[in-house]
């Protein structure tokens, strides 16, 4: 008869009790130095992990976040995704309802509420939802696409002061039709070296799944971009190239020519971070999460990934 009470059984039981929690996160990036924790600087990861450390201080655990996309300084998010791993015991301890209070629907919902209490209900970073992640889920490696929007108020658009923290004002009228044509020419699998800030050992090969321009409410120009992943400064460079087309400094065919040259260029300006919002991160069906994470992790072991934005 085997012994089920020894150290190996205890380790197996402890491993089985680990819970992975998926968080939805939104933030105004104006006053943050990007997502990633940096000594002496205010970052989204730093604020959230400090709140987690406060919440779990009596459990002996120091939770760390894994994020879908490490946004740059000044970039905003409505649909950021992250995960953290906790023991079942620690999660239960911090999510236990206080006397006289109705219990939350789930332990994860209670975790989100407690974090909001620490961060502040009117803070510039918000936990939009929390749930137990399905088996195989990894916020970073399971993702199959990231979607961004960029807003430009040109001379033909209404300039709304309530939107100034997420919209770039541009002094000239832009040709949205030419910008959209240029954007659509860049779809597919390419080396986007011309639009990425170089990082040693990092790949610049990406699949651009969608890139369009339109005029939205008040005539504001809105770019929508979706790719399997974005390298450092890629979105803002792609936007800058199309703004140059809209202004007439580049032809609609020029961004594709620059893309094919695969070299960093000064033919356009990289646009400010203020206009950029991470709107959504896409994942496959639950049954495919682990396989996707394994595939992506294996591919990225050959290259050092840069931040996005």
N, C-alpha and C positions, 0 to 999 in steps of 0.2 A: 504494500500500500504506500502511495507516495505521500510525502509530507507537504501539506498545503499551508503550513503556518510559518515557514521559514522566511529568511530574507528575500529570496527570489519571489515568493508569493506576495510579500509586502510591496516589493518594487513594482510588480505587475499590477497590483491593486492601485498603487499610487498613479501609475501611468494611465490606467483606465479612467481615473477620476479627473483627468485634465480636460478642461472645457475650452473650446475656441469660440470667441465671441466676435461677430462681425458688426462693425460700427459704420453708420452713415454719418458723414461730417460735412458741414458747410462753414465757410468763413469768408470774412472780408479781409483780403490780404494786405490792405494798405499799410497797416502798422506792424506787419510781421516781416521778418527777414527770411521768408521762405518757410517751407515745411520742416526741413531737417534740423534737429537739435544742434546748436552751435554755442560754445562757451561764451557767456556774456551778452548774448543776443536773444531777443524775443522771437521765438519761432512757434509755429502751430504745434509741432511735435512736443516742444518743450513745455508749452502751457498744458497740453493734455496729459503728458506723462507726469508732470508735477501734481496735477489734480489726482491722477491715479495713485501716485505715491502717498498723497495725503489720505485718500480713501482706504488704501490697503495697508496703512502703516502698522496696524496691530496684528496683521495676519502673517507678517514675515515675508510677503511677496512684493516684488517691485516690477509690475507689469510693463512690458515694452510693446510699442506699436509697430506693425508692419503695414506699409501704406501702398496703395495702388499706383500713385503718381507723386513724386517728390517735387512739388511746384516751387518755382523760383520766388524770390522776394517780390512782393507787390501783386502776385497773381492770386485771384480769388477762386473759390470752389463752392458749388452747390451740391455736387454729387460725388465728393471724395469718399473713398472706401478704405478702411483699415481693419486689421484684426489684432487681437491680443489673446494670449493663452493664460488661463487661470486654473487653479485647482477648484474642484467642485466645492470643497469646504470653504475656501476663501470667498468665492462668489456668494455662497449662501450666507456667510457671515456679514458681508457688507450690504447685501440686499434684503436682509431680514427686516420685515415691517416693524416700525416702532409702535409702541403701545397706543391704542386708540386710533390708529391710521389704517385705512383699507389697504390690503395688500395689492401690489402691482400684479398685472396679468402674468408676467414672467419674471424670473430673476434678472434676465437681461434688461427688461424694461426698468426694473428697479435700479440697476446699475446706471443706466442712462440718466435717470432722474437724480440720483445722488451726485453724479458727475456735474450735472447742470447746476445743482445747488452749490457746488464748490467753485465752478468757473464763473457763475453768474448768469441769470436768465437773460440779461441784455448784453452779454459779452459779444465780441466780434468773432467768436468761434462757437459753434452749436453742434451738439450731438443730435442728429435728426432721427435716428433710430438705432436700436441695438437688438440683435437676435443671435441665437445659437447657430453657428455656421454649420453647414452640411459637411459630411465627411469628405476630406480631400481638398477643402477650400483653402486657398492662399490668396490674400488680397492682391498681392503683387503678381505672382507667377500664374495664377489661374485666369487672369484677365485676358480677354481676346480683343478688346478695343477700348480706347479712351476717346471721349468726345469733348471738344472745346468750342466756345463761342468767343468772338472778338467783336467789340462794338466801336464804331467810329461815327462821330457826329460831324459831318462835313458842312460846308457853307450852305447847303440846301436843306439841312436837317434842323429840327427844333433842338435847341440846347437846353436840356432839362437839368437845373442845378441839383435836383435830388438824385440824378444818375451820374453825377460828375466823378464819383469815386470808382466807377466801373466803365466809363466811356471816355475815349480819347477824342478831344476836339481837334478838328482839322480845318485850316483856314480856307481851303479851296473846295470847289464842287468836284466830286469824283464820278467817273463813268462806271456805274455798277455793272452794266452789261459787259464791258471789256474786262473788268475785274473777275466776273464770274467765268467768262470764257478762259481766262488765264488760269484760274484755279482748277477748273475741270481738266485742263490739259496735264495736270500733275498727278493724276490718279494712277494707282498701280504700285508694283514693287520696283523701287529705285534706290540708288545710292543718293541720299539727300545731303551729301557733304557740303554742297553750296549753301545750304540753309541751316547748318548745325555748327555750333561752336565746337572746335576740335578738342577732344580729350584723349589722352594717350591710351591706346588699347581698346577704345570704344568703337563699336560698329555704328555706321551712319546709314545702314540699309534698313528701310522701313517700307511697309505697305500702306499707302494712302488710300483709304477706303471711300472717303467722301470729302469734298471740299467745294463749298458753294458760297456765293455772296447774294444778298438780297437787301432791299430796303424794308425795315420793320416800322414799328410805331413811331410816329413823328418824323419819318424819313431817315431814321438812323440806319446806317449801314451795318449789317450783321453778317459776319463770316461764321460758318459752321464747318469744323474740321473733325474728321474721324480717322484714326489710324490704329494699327495694332499696338504701337507705342510711338512716343516722340522723343527725340534726343534734345540735348541742351540748347535752348533758344530757338528751336525749330519752328514752333508755331508762330512766334512773333516775327521771325524772318520771312516765313511764307506770307504772312499778312503784309509785311513791308513791301515785298515784291509786287503784290497785287495793288497796293495803294499807289506805287510808282506807275503801274499800268493805268490806274484810274485817273491819275493826274496827267498822263501823257508823256511821262519821262521814259517809259518803256513801252514797247509794243506788246500786244496780248500774247504774242508767240515767244517773247523774250524769256519769261521765267522757265519755260521748258528747255530753251537753249542753255540757260545757266545751269539748270538741273543736270543736263547731259554732260556738261563740262566737269561736274563733280569737284569743283574747287570753290573755296570761299571767295566772295566777291564784294566789292564796294559799290555795285551798281544800284543798290537800294539800301534804305536804312531799316534796321531792326526796330520794330514799333515798341512803345513803352508797355510795361507789364500791366498797367492799370486797366487796360481794356480787355484783359484776358480772364475767362472763367472756365474752370473745369466743370462741365455740366453733368457728365455721366460716365460710368465705367461699366463695360459689358462683360458678362461671364457666360460660359456655356451651361448646358443643363447639368444638374447636380451629378448625374452619373459620369460626366466627362471632366469634372473639376480636377480630379487627381491626375488624370492622364495629361491634361493641359498643363498643369503645374510642373509635372515631370519633364515634359517636352520643352517648356520655356526655360526651366532652370538649366537643363543640359545645354541648350543653345547659348545661354548667357554666361555659362562657365568659360566660354571661349573669348568673351568680350566683357569689359568693364562697362556697366551701364551708367550713363549720365543722368542728371535730373531733367525734368521736362519743363516746358514753357518757353 
